[in-house]
């Protein structure tokens, strides 16, 4: 079993920055890809950014140039740095990790952290 703890959300003015963190803990596992998703009210959950185990990244067009995803494998943690925030970035942000355990891959979601960008 793997537990995810997210932090770093909050209220920020447009143009500001936030750094989200998601730390994984639990039984011995290997980290595969890690990512961030977000869900605005009345909208479907959408991918924001993903990083593979080898460090390859991919971003949604809406955050390219403003978001940076990174990972610290020693800390089992994934980060999302968001700059030049816009009101349309307001959403609940969820981390998602894929781990390998005893030869099987599992997918886990964080509890979500609210990001609110005021205009």
N, C-alpha and C positions, 0 to 999 in steps of 0.2 A: 504494500500500500504506500502511496506517495501523497504527501500533503503539500499544497501550494499556498504561500502567503504573499499577497500582493500589498504594495504600499506605494505612496507617492502621489495619489490623486488629490484633487482639491479644486478650489476656486481660483481662477487666474484671469487677469485682464487680457483682452485681445492683444496680440503681439508678444505676450509673455512666453515663458518656458516652463516645462515640467519634466521630471524624470520619474518614470515608473519603474518599480522593481518587482520581481517575482522570484521568490526563493523556494526551492523544492527540498523536501526532506522526507526521510522514511527509510524503508528497507533498501538494501544494497541494489542499485540499479545503474544502468548506463543511459546517459542523456542522448537522445537523438535530436530531432529538430524541435525548436522552441519558437513560439510566436505570440503575437498580440492581435486581438480582435477587439472590436467595439460594437456597441449596440445603442443607437439613439432611440428615444421614445417613438414607438410606432414603426420602427424600422427593423429590418433583419440584421442579424449579426454579420459583420463584414470583417474581412482580413485587413489588418493594418500593415503588419510586417512579419516576416518570418526569417529565421536564421538556421541554417543546417548545422550538423555536427562539425562540418569542416569550415564553417564560417561564411558560407555563401548566403547572401541576403537578398530579399525581394520585398518590394514595397508596393502598397496601393498607390495608384496615380495621385490620389488626393493628398498624400503625405510626402511624396518624393521631394527631396530637397529640404524638407522641414523635419523629418523624422530620422532617427538613427537607432537601429536595434543592435544590441551587443550582448555578449554572454561571458560569464566567468565560470568556467567549468569547475574550478577548484571550489567555488562557493555554490555550485548548482543554481546559479542565478541568471536570469535574463533581464535586460534593461530595455527601456524605450525612452529615448530622449526626444522630446517634441519641442520645437522652437517655432516662433512666429505663429503662435496659436490663433485660431479663428473661432468665432462662435459656432461654426458648423462642426468643429471638433468635439463639441459637447456630447458626451456619451458615457456609458459605463464601459470601462476597458477591462478585458479579460485576458489573462495569459493562458496559453495552451502549450503543454509540453507532451512530447512523445518519448517514452522511456522503454528500454529493453530490460526485461527481468525474467530470468530462467528461460531464455530463448524465445520469449513472447513479447511483442510490443504492445504497450498500453498508452492510451491517450487520457490526459487529465486537464481539467479546467480549474483556474483560480476562482475565487469567490466574487471577483469583480471589484473595481475601484472607480468611483465617480470622478469624472473630469468635467468641470463646468467652466466655460470660457465666456466672460461677459464682454459685451461690446462697449 
